[in-house]
Amino acid sequence: MGDTNLLPPPLRSRMVIKSNLGACITRCAAIPDTPHSEQGSFTLSNAIGAGVVLLMTVILVQGAILVYAHMVAEEAAWEGARAGAGAGTDVCRARASEVIQSMMPGVGGTEVMCGYNGDRIVVRIRADVPTMAGVIDGVVTGTASSVREDEL
């Protein structure tokens, strides 16, 4: 047979190699004629990894939205308490609703409750925030109080 390194690669890969025991092993099924490139292949592990990255991104964005909504509810409660400290519960409710609508337009299911507790005006806000497919409870709350100015 001679030196197989002198043969071109397609012929060299189809040669039958005899082992020391005399059994024949064909290499043509194991080694392709042309070099194999995995360029463009998308494996199952890549698909699962991409899915996990996408899911984590959605969860992080949803968490950021909920944190922002909670901060808006707290700020609206403080604004309502400041406004209502000298003007009453109607002004309190109007100011808190205005802050919520200006910072979170389109959020439905918002409840603004203003009332007196002794010498303080207390504001409680509850807002329903849209979440991904209802998996996470999208209810945020904010509470604030201020001393009534007519009591000073």
Chimera marker file (.cmm) of the C-alpha trace (Angstrom):
<marker_set name="trace">
<marker id="1" x="0.000" y="0.000" z="0.000" r="1" g="1" b="0" radius="0.5"/>
<marker id="2" x="2.861" y="2.353" z="0.599" r="1" g="1" b="0" radius="0.5"/>
<marker id="3" x="2.885" y="5.690" z="2.309" r="1" g="1" b="0" radius="0.5"/>
<marker id="4" x="-0.680" y="6.958" z="2.836" r="1" g="1" b="0" radius="0.5"/>
<marker id="5" x="0.431" y="10.537" z="3.525" r="1" g="1" b="0" radius="0.5"/>
<marker id="6" x="1.102" y="10.962" z="-0.192" r="1" g="1" b="0" radius="0.5"/>
<marker id="7" x="-2.546" y="10.288" z="-1.065" r="1" g="1" b="0" radius="0.5"/>
<marker id="8" x="-5.088" y="13.160" z="-1.191" r="1" g="1" b="0" radius="0.5"/>
<marker id="9" x="-7.341" y="13.479" z="1.919" r="1" g="1" b="0" radius="0.5"/>
<marker id="10" x="-10.478" y="11.845" z="0.401" r="1" g="1" b="0" radius="0.5"/>
<marker id="11" x="-8.573" y="8.691" z="-0.510" r="1" g="1" b="0" radius="0.5"/>
<marker id="12" x="-6.609" y="8.634" z="2.720" r="1" g="1" b="0" radius="0.5"/>
<marker id="13" x="-9.832" y="8.753" z="4.797" r="1" g="1" b="0" radius="0.5"/>
<marker id="14" x="-11.370" y="5.797" z="2.910" r="1" g="1" b="0" radius="0.5"/>
<marker id="15" x="-8.470" y="3.447" z="3.361" r="1" g="1" b="0" radius="0.5"/>
<marker id="16" x="-8.927" y="0.337" z="5.342" r="1" g="1" b="0" radius="0.5"/>
<marker id="17" x="-6.605" y="0.161" z="8.298" r="1" g="1" b="0" radius="0.5"/>
<marker id="18" x="-5.672" y="-3.246" z="9.592" r="1" g="1" b="0" radius="0.5"/>
<marker id="19" x="-5.027" y="-3.614" z="13.273" r="1" g="1" b="0" radius="0.5"/>
<marker id="20" x="-2.415" y="-5.928" z="14.784" r="1" g="1" b="0" radius="0.5"/>
<marker id="21" x="-5.073" y="-8.608" z="15.155" r="1" g="1" b="0" radius="0.5"/>
<marker id="22" x="-6.023" y="-8.405" z="11.497" r="1" g="1" b="0" radius="0.5"/>
<marker id="23" x="-9.517" y="-6.883" z="11.970" r="1" g="1" b="0" radius="0.5"/>
<marker id="24" x="-10.447" y="-4.268" z="9.405" r="1" g="1" b="0" radius="0.5"/>
<marker id="25" x="-11.721" y="-0.878" z="10.516" r="1" g="1" b="0" radius="0.5"/>
<marker id="26" x="-13.104" y="1.462" z="7.883" r="1" g="1" b="0" radius="0.5"/>
<marker id="27" x="-12.588" y="5.118" z="8.536" r="1" g="1" b="0" radius="0.5"/>
<marker id="28" x="-14.927" y="6.532" z="5.892" r="1" g="1" b="0" radius="0.5"/>
<marker id="29" x="-17.924" y="6.613" z="8.239" r="1" g="1" b="0" radius="0.5"/>
<marker id="30" x="-15.958" y="8.185" z="11.075" r="1" g="1" b="0" radius="0.5"/>
<marker id="31" x="-14.101" y="10.891" z="9.144" r="1" g="1" b="0" radius="0.5"/>
<marker id="32" x="-15.972" y="12.998" z="6.580" r="1" g="1" b="0" radius="0.5"/>
<marker id="33" x="-14.441" y="13.884" z="3.212" r="1" g="1" b="0" radius="0.5"/>
<marker id="34" x="-14.476" y="17.610" z="3.922" r="1" g="1" b="0" radius="0.5"/>
<marker id="35" x="-13.604" y="19.348" z="7.173" r="1" g="1" b="0" radius="0.5"/>
<marker id="36" x="-16.754" y="19.708" z="9.304" r="1" g="1" b="0" radius="0.5"/>
<marker id="37" x="-17.586" y="23.137" z="10.615" r="1" g="1" b="0" radius="0.5"/>
<marker id="38" x="-20.157" y="23.777" z="13.328" r="1" g="1" b="0" radius="0.5"/>
<marker id="39" x="-20.747" y="27.259" z="12.033" r="1" g="1" b="0" radius="0.5"/>
<marker id="40" x="-24.475" y="28.006" z="12.076" r="1" g="1" b="0" radius="0.5"/>
<marker id="41" x="-25.408" y="25.029" z="14.246" r="1" g="1" b="0" radius="0.5"/>
<marker id="42" x="-27.763" y="25.719" z="17.130" r="1" g="1" b="0" radius="0.5"/>
<marker id="43" x="-27.716" y="23.024" z="19.766" r="1" g="1" b="0" radius="0.5"/>
<marker id="44" x="-30.234" y="22.184" z="22.445" r="1" g="1" b="0" radius="0.5"/>
<marker id="45" x="-27.992" y="23.630" z="25.152" r="1" g="1" b="0" radius="0.5"/>
<marker id="46" x="-27.873" y="26.943" z="23.263" r="1" g="1" b="0" radius="0.5"/>
<marker id="47" x="-31.672" y="26.967" z="22.981" r="1" g="1" b="0" radius="0.5"/>
<marker id="48" x="-32.089" y="26.287" z="26.697" r="1" g="1" b="0" radius="0.5"/>
<marker id="49" x="-29.479" y="28.921" z="27.560" r="1" g="1" b="0" radius="0.5"/>
<marker id="50" x="-31.194" y="31.506" z="25.379" r="1" g="1" b="0" radius="0.5"/>
<marker id="51" x="-34.521" y="30.703" z="27.028" r="1" g="1" b="0" radius="0.5"/>
<marker id="52" x="-33.061" y="31.089" z="30.511" r="1" g="1" b="0" radius="0.5"/>
<marker id="53" x="-31.467" y="34.428" z="29.582" r="1" g="1" b="0" radius="0.5"/>
<marker id="54" x="-34.772" y="35.643" z="28.141" r="1" g="1" b="0" radius="0.5"/>
<marker id="55" x="-36.714" y="34.535" z="31.223" r="1" g="1" b="0" radius="0.5"/>
<marker id="56" x="-34.233" y="36.228" z="33.572" r="1" g="1" b="0" radius="0.5"/>
<marker id="57" x="-34.439" y="39.438" z="31.527" r="1" g="1" b="0" radius="0.5"/>
<marker id="58" x="-38.233" y="39.447" z="31.748" r="1" g="1" b="0" radius="0.5"/>
<marker id="59" x="-38.116" y="38.821" z="35.501" r="1" g="1" b="0" radius="0.5"/>
<marker id="60" x="-35.610" y="41.643" z="36.037" r="1" g="1" b="0" radius="0.5"/>
<marker id="61" x="-37.671" y="44.081" z="33.969" r="1" g="1" b="0" radius="0.5"/>
<marker id="62" x="-40.848" y="43.084" z="35.826" r="1" g="1" b="0" radius="0.5"/>
<marker id="63" x="-39.073" y="43.565" z="39.153" r="1" g="1" b="0" radius="0.5"/>
<marker id="64" x="-37.872" y="47.015" z="38.092" r="1" g="1" b="0" radius="0.5"/>
<marker id="65" x="-41.424" y="47.971" z="37.099" r="1" g="1" b="0" radius="0.5"/>
<marker id="66" x="-42.788" y="46.837" z="40.460" r="1" g="1" b="0" radius="0.5"/>
<marker id="67" x="-40.087" y="48.725" z="42.390" r="1" g="1" b="0" radius="0.5"/>
<marker id="68" x="-40.800" y="51.870" z="40.362" r="1" g="1" b="0" radius="0.5"/>
<marker id="69" x="-44.561" y="51.505" z="40.950" r="1" g="1" b="0" radius="0.5"/>
<marker id="70" x="-43.993" y="51.123" z="44.687" r="1" g="1" b="0" radius="0.5"/>
<marker id="71" x="-41.847" y="54.267" z="44.743" r="1" g="1" b="0" radius="0.5"/>
<marker id="72" x="-44.546" y="56.176" z="42.842" r="1" g="1" b="0" radius="0.5"/>
<marker id="73" x="-47.208" y="54.996" z="45.304" r="1" g="1" b="0" radius="0.5"/>
<marker id="74" x="-45.072" y="56.136" z="48.255" r="1" g="1" b="0" radius="0.5"/>
<marker id="75" x="-44.377" y="59.509" z="46.625" r="1" g="1" b="0" radius="0.5"/>
<marker id="76" x="-48.072" y="60.018" z="45.804" r="1" g="1" b="0" radius="0.5"/>
<marker id="77" x="-48.981" y="59.222" z="49.413" r="1" g="1" b="0" radius="0.5"/>
<marker id="78" x="-46.459" y="61.786" z="50.716" r="1" g="1" b="0" radius="0.5"/>
<marker id="79" x="-47.679" y="64.408" z="48.250" r="1" g="1" b="0" radius="0.5"/>
<marker id="80" x="-51.292" y="63.745" z="49.223" r="1" g="1" b="0" radius="0.5"/>
<marker id="81" x="-50.447" y="63.975" z="52.923" r="1" g="1" b="0" radius="0.5"/>
<marker id="82" x="-48.628" y="67.300" z="52.432" r="1" g="1" b="0" radius="0.5"/>
<marker id="83" x="-51.452" y="68.748" z="50.358" r="1" g="1" b="0" radius="0.5"/>
<marker id="84" x="-54.172" y="67.454" z="52.668" r="1" g="1" b="0" radius="0.5"/>
<marker id="85" x="-52.484" y="68.583" z="55.883" r="1" g="1" b="0" radius="0.5"/>
<marker id="86" x="-53.935" y="72.060" z="55.545" r="1" g="1" b="0" radius="0.5"/>
<marker id="87" x="-56.739" y="71.620" z="53.022" r="1" g="1" b="0" radius="0.5"/>
<marker id="88" x="-58.537" y="68.394" z="53.934" r="1" g="1" b="0" radius="0.5"/>
<marker id="89" x="-59.155" y="64.940" z="52.543" r="1" g="1" b="0" radius="0.5"/>
<marker id="90" x="-60.590" y="65.999" z="49.173" r="1" g="1" b="0" radius="0.5"/>
<marker id="91" x="-57.430" y="67.921" z="48.268" r="1" g="1" b="0" radius="0.5"/>
<marker id="92" x="-55.363" y="65.036" z="49.610" r="1" g="1" b="0" radius="0.5"/>
<marker id="93" x="-57.150" y="62.531" z="47.375" r="1" g="1" b="0" radius="0.5"/>
<marker id="94" x="-56.954" y="64.806" z="44.316" r="1" g="1" b="0" radius="0.5"/>
<marker id="95" x="-53.216" y="65.500" z="44.719" r="1" g="1" b="0" radius="0.5"/>
<marker id="96" x="-52.316" y="61.835" z="45.288" r="1" g="1" b="0" radius="0.5"/>
<marker id="97" x="-54.337" y="60.776" z="42.216" r="1" g="1" b="0" radius="0.5"/>
<marker id="98" x="-52.694" y="63.504" z="40.138" r="1" g="1" b="0" radius="0.5"/>
<marker id="99" x="-49.206" y="62.309" z="41.097" r="1" g="1" b="0" radius="0.5"/>
<marker id="100" x="-50.047" y="58.699" z="40.273" r="1" g="1" b="0" radius="0.5"/>
<marker id="101" x="-51.515" y="59.597" z="36.870" r="1" g="1" b="0" radius="0.5"/>
<marker id="102" x="-48.567" y="61.823" z="35.980" r="1" g="1" b="0" radius="0.5"/>
<marker id="103" x="-45.905" y="59.256" z="36.935" r="1" g="1" b="0" radius="0.5"/>
<marker id="104" x="-47.732" y="56.032" z="35.972" r="1" g="1" b="0" radius="0.5"/>
<marker id="105" x="-50.237" y="56.855" z="33.222" r="1" g="1" b="0" radius="0.5"/>
<marker id="106" x="-52.627" y="54.085" z="32.345" r="1" g="1" b="0" radius="0.5"/>
<marker id="107" x="-52.389" y="52.174" z="35.610" r="1" g="1" b="0" radius="0.5"/>
<marker id="108" x="-55.860" y="51.031" z="36.502" r="1" g="1" b="0" radius="0.5"/>
<marker id="109" x="-57.333" y="49.922" z="39.793" r="1" g="1" b="0" radius="0.5"/>
<marker id="110" x="-55.837" y="52.699" z="41.900" r="1" g="1" b="0" radius="0.5"/>
<marker id="111" x="-57.408" y="53.383" z="45.289" r="1" g="1" b="0" radius="0.5"/>
<marker id="112" x="-56.541" y="56.532" z="47.232" r="1" g="1" b="0" radius="0.5"/>
<marker id="113" x="-57.798" y="56.700" z="50.821" r="1" g="1" b="0" radius="0.5"/>
<marker id="114" x="-57.309" y="59.815" z="52.925" r="1" g="1" b="0" radius="0.5"/>
<marker id="115" x="-58.546" y="60.081" z="56.498" r="1" g="1" b="0" radius="0.5"/>
<marker id="116" x="-57.791" y="61.490" z="59.920" r="1" g="1" b="0" radius="0.5"/>
<marker id="117" x="-56.229" y="59.610" z="62.770" r="1" g="1" b="0" radius="0.5"/>
<marker id="118" x="-56.226" y="61.960" z="65.729" r="1" g="1" b="0" radius="0.5"/>
<marker id="119" x="-54.131" y="64.994" z="64.820" r="1" g="1" b="0" radius="0.5"/>
<marker id="120" x="-52.682" y="63.370" z="61.674" r="1" g="1" b="0" radius="0.5"/>
<marker id="121" x="-53.922" y="62.941" z="58.128" r="1" g="1" b="0" radius="0.5"/>
<marker id="122" x="-53.179" y="59.427" z="56.865" r="1" g="1" b="0" radius="0.5"/>
<marker id="123" x="-52.963" y="58.494" z="53.184" r="1" g="1" b="0" radius="0.5"/>
<marker id="124" x="-53.070" y="54.919" z="51.897" r="1" g="1" b="0" radius="0.5"/>
<marker id="125" x="-52.665" y="54.103" z="48.216" r="1" g="1" b="0" radius="0.5"/>
<marker id="126" x="-53.174" y="50.759" z="46.528" r="1" g="1" b="0" radius="0.5"/>
<marker id="127" x="-52.414" y="50.344" z="42.806" r="1" g="1" b="0" radius="0.5"/>
<marker id="128" x="-52.689" y="47.342" z="40.501" r="1" g="1" b="0" radius="0.5"/>
<marker id="129" x="-49.663" y="47.097" z="38.226" r="1" g="1" b="0" radius="0.5"/>
<marker id="130" x="-49.786" y="44.912" z="35.089" r="1" g="1" b="0" radius="0.5"/>
<marker id="131" x="-47.550" y="41.857" z="35.417" r="1" g="1" b="0" radius="0.5"/>
<marker id="132" x="-46.459" y="39.040" z="33.156" r="1" g="1" b="0" radius="0.5"/>
<marker id="133" x="-49.342" y="36.613" z="32.771" r="1" g="1" b="0" radius="0.5"/>
<marker id="134" x="-50.435" y="37.108" z="36.365" r="1" g="1" b="0" radius="0.5"/>
<marker id="135" x="-47.530" y="35.064" z="37.736" r="1" g="1" b="0" radius="0.5"/>
<marker id="136" x="-46.507" y="37.839" z="40.130" r="1" g="1" b="0" radius="0.5"/>
<marker id="137" x="-49.015" y="39.725" z="42.276" r="1" g="1" b="0" radius="0.5"/>
<marker id="138" x="-48.889" y="43.241" z="40.846" r="1" g="1" b="0" radius="0.5"/>
<marker id="139" x="-50.337" y="45.165" z="43.796" r="1" g="1" b="0" radius="0.5"/>
<marker id="140" x="-48.243" y="47.955" z="45.285" r="1" g="1" b="0" radius="0.5"/>
<marker id="141" x="-49.085" y="50.109" z="48.282" r="1" g="1" b="0" radius="0.5"/>
<marker id="142" x="-47.934" y="53.394" z="49.690" r="1" g="1" b="0" radius="0.5"/>
<marker id="143" x="-48.673" y="54.931" z="53.080" r="1" g="1" b="0" radius="0.5"/>
<marker id="144" x="-47.844" y="58.345" z="54.502" r="1" g="1" b="0" radius="0.5"/>
<marker id="145" x="-49.091" y="60.655" z="57.211" r="1" g="1" b="0" radius="0.5"/>
<marker id="146" x="-48.663" y="64.272" z="58.177" r="1" g="1" b="0" radius="0.5"/>
<marker id="147" x="-49.686" y="66.478" z="61.085" r="1" g="1" b="0" radius="0.5"/>
<marker id="148" x="-52.838" y="68.494" z="60.343" r="1" g="1" b="0" radius="0.5"/>
<marker id="149" x="-51.886" y="72.148" z="59.996" r="1" g="1" b="0" radius="0.5"/>
<marker id="150" x="-55.019" y="73.445" z="61.693" r="1" g="1" b="0" radius="0.5"/>
<marker id="151" x="-53.851" y="71.566" z="64.821" r="1" g="1" b="0" radius="0.5"/>
<marker id="152" x="-50.531" y="73.415" z="64.995" r="1" g="1" b="0" radius="0.5"/>
<link id1="1" id2="2" r="1" g="1" b="0" radius="0.2"/>
<link id1="2" id2="3" r="1" g="1" b="0" radius="0.2"/>
<link id1="3" id2="4" r="1" g="1" b="0" radius="0.2"/>
<link id1="4" id2="5" r="1" g="1" b="0" radius="0.2"/>
<link id1="5" id2="6" r="1" g="1" b="0" radius="0.2"/>
<link id1="6" id2="7" r="1" g="1" b="0" radius="0.2"/>
<link id1="7" id2="8" r="1" g="1" b="0" radius="0.2"/>
<link id1="8" id2="9" r="1" g="1" b="0" radius="0.2"/>
<link id1="9" id2="10" r="1" g="1" b="0" radius="0.2"/>
<link id1="10" id2="11" r="1" g="1" b="0" radius="0.2"/>
<link id1="11" id2="12" r="1" g="1" b="0" radius="0.2"/>
<link id1="12" id2="13" r="1" g="1" b="0" radius="0.2"/>
<link id1="13" id2="14" r="1" g="1" b="0" radius="0.2"/>
<link id1="14" id2="15" r="1" g="1" b="0" radius="0.2"/>
<link id1="15" id2="16" r="1" g="1" b="0" radius="0.2"/>
<link id1="16" id2="17" r="1" g="1" b="0" radius="0.2"/>
<link id1="17" id2="18" r="1" g="1" b="0" radius="0.2"/>
<link id1="18" id2="19" r="1" g="1" b="0" radius="0.2"/>
<link id1="19" id2="20" r="1" g="1" b="0" radius="0.2"/>
<link id1="20" id2="21" r="1" g="1" b="0" radius="0.2"/>
<link id1="21" id2="22" r="1" g="1" b="0" radius="0.2"/>
<link id1="22" id2="23" r="1" g="1" b="0" radius="0.2"/>
<link id1="23" id2="24" r="1" g="1" b="0" radius="0.2"/>
<link id1="24" id2="25" r="1" g="1" b="0" radius="0.2"/>
<link id1="25" id2="26" r="1" g="1" b="0" radius="0.2"/>
<link id1="26" id2="27" r="1" g="1" b="0" radius="0.2"/>
<link id1="27" id2="28" r="1" g="1" b="0" radius="0.2"/>
<link id1="28" id2="29" r="1" g="1" b="0" radius="0.2"/>
<link id1="29" id2="30" r="1" g="1" b="0" radius="0.2"/>
<link id1="30" id2="31" r="1" g="1" b="0" radius="0.2"/>
<link id1="31" id2="32" r="1" g="1" b="0" radius="0.2"/>
<link id1="32" id2="33" r="1" g="1" b="0" radius="0.2"/>
<link id1="33" id2="34" r="1" g="1" b="0" radius="0.2"/>
<link id1="34" id2="35" r="1" g="1" b="0" radius="0.2"/>
<link id1="35" id2="36" r="1" g="1" b="0" radius="0.2"/>
<link id1="36" id2="37" r="1" g="1" b="0" radius="0.2"/>
<link id1="37" id2="38" r="1" g="1" b="0" radius="0.2"/>
<link id1="38" id2="39" r="1" g="1" b="0" radius="0.2"/>
<link id1="39" id2="40" r="1" g="1" b="0" radius="0.2"/>
<link id1="40" id2="41" r="1" g="1" b="0" radius="0.2"/>
<link id1="41" id2="42" r="1" g="1" b="0" radius="0.2"/>
<link id1="42" id2="43" r="1" g="1" b="0" radius="0.2"/>
<link id1="43" id2="44" r="1" g="1" b="0" radius="0.2"/>
<link id1="44" id2="45" r="1" g="1" b="0" radius="0.2"/>
<link id1="45" id2="46" r="1" g="1" b="0" radius="0.2"/>
<link id1="46" id2="47" r="1" g="1" b="0" radius="0.2"/>
<link id1="47" id2="48" r="1" g="1" b="0" radius="0.2"/>
<link id1="48" id2="49" r="1" g="1" b="0" radius="0.2"/>
<link id1="49" id2="50" r="1" g="1" b="0" radius="0.2"/>
<link id1="50" id2="51" r="1" g="1" b="0" radius="0.2"/>
<link id1="51" id2="52" r="1" g="1" b="0" radius="0.2"/>
<link id1="52" id2="53" r="1" g="1" b="0" radius="0.2"/>
<link id1="53" id2="54" r="1" g="1" b="0" radius="0.2"/>
<link id1="54" id2="55" r="1" g="1" b="0" radius="0.2"/>
<link id1="55" id2="56" r="1" g="1" b="0" radius="0.2"/>
<link id1="56" id2="57" r="1" g="1" b="0" radius="0.2"/>
<link id1="57" id2="58" r="1" g="1" b="0" radius="0.2"/>
<link id1="58" id2="59" r="1" g="1" b="0" radius="0.2"/>
<link id1="59" id2="60" r="1" g="1" b="0" radius="0.2"/>
<link id1="60" id2="61" r="1" g="1" b="0" radius="0.2"/>
<link id1="61" id2="62" r="1" g="1" b="0" radius="0.2"/>
<link id1="62" id2="63" r="1" g="1" b="0" radius="0.2"/>
<link id1="63" id2="64" r="1" g="1" b="0" radius="0.2"/>
<link id1="64" id2="65" r="1" g="1" b="0" radius="0.2"/>
<link id1="65" id2="66" r="1" g="1" b="0" radius="0.2"/>
<link id1="66" id2="67" r="1" g="1" b="0" radius="0.2"/>
<link id1="67" id2="68" r="1" g="1" b="0" radius="0.2"/>
<link id1="68" id2="69" r="1" g="1" b="0" radius="0.2"/>
<link id1="69" id2="70" r="1" g="1" b="0" radius="0.2"/>
<link id1="70" id2="71" r="1" g="1" b="0" radius="0.2"/>
<link id1="71" id2="72" r="1" g="1" b="0" radius="0.2"/>
<link id1="72" id2="73" r="1" g="1" b="0" radius="0.2"/>
<link id1="73" id2="74" r="1" g="1" b="0" radius="0.2"/>
<link id1="74" id2="75" r="1" g="1" b="0" radius="0.2"/>
<link id1="75" id2="76" r="1" g="1" b="0" radius="0.2"/>
<link id1="76" id2="77" r="1" g="1" b="0" radius="0.2"/>
<link id1="77" id2="78" r="1" g="1" b="0" radius="0.2"/>
<link id1="78" id2="79" r="1" g="1" b="0" radius="0.2"/>
<link id1="79" id2="80" r="1" g="1" b="0" radius="0.2"/>
<link id1="80" id2="81" r="1" g="1" b="0" radius="0.2"/>
<link id1="81" id2="82" r="1" g="1" b="0" radius="0.2"/>
<link id1="82" id2="83" r="1" g="1" b="0" radius="0.2"/>
<link id1="83" id2="84" r="1" g="1" b="0" radius="0.2"/>
<link id1="84" id2="85" r="1" g="1" b="0" radius="0.2"/>
<link id1="85" id2="86" r="1" g="1" b="0" radius="0.2"/>
<link id1="86" id2="87" r="1" g="1" b="0" radius="0.2"/>
<link id1="87" id2="88" r="1" g="1" b="0" radius="0.2"/>
<link id1="88" id2="89" r="1" g="1" b="0" radius="0.2"/>
<link id1="89" id2="90" r="1" g="1" b="0" radius="0.2"/>
<link id1="90" id2="91" r="1" g="1" b="0" radius="0.2"/>
<link id1="91" id2="92" r="1" g="1" b="0" radius="0.2"/>
<link id1="92" id2="93" r="1" g="1" b="0" radius="0.2"/>
<link id1="93" id2="94" r="1" g="1" b="0" radius="0.2"/>
<link id1="94" id2="95" r="1" g="1" b="0" radius="0.2"/>
<link id1="95" id2="96" r="1" g="1" b="0" radius="0.2"/>
<link id1="96" id2="97" r="1" g="1" b="0" radius="0.2"/>
<link id1="97" id2="98" r="1" g="1" b="0" radius="0.2"/>
<link id1="98" id2="99" r="1" g="1" b="0" radius="0.2"/>
<link id1="99" id2="100" r="1" g="1" b="0" radius="0.2"/>
<link id1="100" id2="101" r="1" g="1" b="0" radius="0.2"/>
<link id1="101" id2="102" r="1" g="1" b="0" radius="0.2"/>
<link id1="102" id2="103" r="1" g="1" b="0" radius="0.2"/>
<link id1="103" id2="104" r="1" g="1" b="0" radius="0.2"/>
<link id1="104" id2="105" r="1" g="1" b="0" radius="0.2"/>
<link id1="105" id2="106" r="1" g="1" b="0" radius="0.2"/>
<link id1="106" id2="107" r="1" g="1" b="0" radius="0.2"/>
<link id1="107" id2="108" r="1" g="1" b="0" radius="0.2"/>
<link id1="108" id2="109" r="1" g="1" b="0" radius="0.2"/>
<link id1="109" id2="110" r="1" g="1" b="0" radius="0.2"/>
<link id1="110" id2="111" r="1" g="1" b="0" radius="0.2"/>
<link id1="111" id2="112" r="1" g="1" b="0" radius="0.2"/>
<link id1="112" id2="113" r="1" g="1" b="0" radius="0.2"/>
<link id1="113" id2="114" r="1" g="1" b="0" radius="0.2"/>
<link id1="114" id2="115" r="1" g="1" b="0" radius="0.2"/>
<link id1="115" id2="116" r="1" g="1" b="0" radius="0.2"/>
<link id1="116" id2="117" r="1" g="1" b="0" radius="0.2"/>
<link id1="117" id2="118" r="1" g="1" b="0" radius="0.2"/>
<link id1="118" id2="119" r="1" g="1" b="0" radius="0.2"/>
<link id1="119" id2="120" r="1" g="1" b="0" radius="0.2"/>
<link id1="120" id2="121" r="1" g="1" b="0" radius="0.2"/>
<link id1="121" id2="122" r="1" g="1" b="0" radius="0.2"/>
<link id1="122" id2="123" r="1" g="1" b="0" radius="0.2"/>
<link id1="123" id2="124" r="1" g="1" b="0" radius="0.2"/>
<link id1="124" id2="125" r="1" g="1" b="0" radius="0.2"/>
<link id1="125" id2="126" r="1" g="1" b="0" radius="0.2"/>
<link id1="126" id2="127" r="1" g="1" b="0" radius="0.2"/>
<link id1="127" id2="128" r="1" g="1" b="0" radius="0.2"/>
<link id1="128" id2="129" r="1" g="1" b="0" radius="0.2"/>
<link id1="129" id2="130" r="1" g="1" b="0" radius="0.2"/>
<link id1="130" id2="131" r="1" g="1" b="0" radius="0.2"/>
<link id1="131" id2="132" r="1" g="1" b="0" radius="0.2"/>
<link id1="132" id2="133" r="1" g="1" b="0" radius="0.2"/>
<link id1="133" id2="134" r="1" g="1" b="0" radius="0.2"/>
<link id1="134" id2="135" r="1" g="1" b="0" radius="0.2"/>
<link id1="135" id2="136" r="1" g="1" b="0" radius="0.2"/>
<link id1="136" id2="137" r="1" g="1" b="0" radius="0.2"/>
<link id1="137" id2="138" r="1" g="1" b="0" radius="0.2"/>
<link id1="138" id2="139" r="1" g="1" b="0" radius="0.2"/>
<link id1="139" id2="140" r="1" g="1" b="0" radius="0.2"/>
<link id1="140" id2="141" r="1" g="1" b="0" radius="0.2"/>
<link id1="141" id2="142" r="1" g="1" b="0" radius="0.2"/>
<link id1="142" id2="143" r="1" g="1" b="0" radius="0.2"/>
<link id1="143" id2="144" r="1" g="1" b="0" radius="0.2"/>
<link id1="144" id2="145" r="1" g="1" b="0" radius="0.2"/>
<link id1="145" id2="146" r="1" g="1" b="0" radius="0.2"/>
<link id1="146" id2="147" r="1" g="1" b="0" radius="0.2"/>
<link id1="147" id2="148" r="1" g="1" b="0" radius="0.2"/>
<link id1="148" id2="149" r="1" g="1" b="0" radius="0.2"/>
<link id1="149" id2="150" r="1" g="1" b="0" radius="0.2"/>
<link id1="150" id2="151" r="1" g="1" b="0" radius="0.2"/>
<link id1="151" id2="152" r="1" g="1" b="0" radius="0.2"/>
</marker_set>
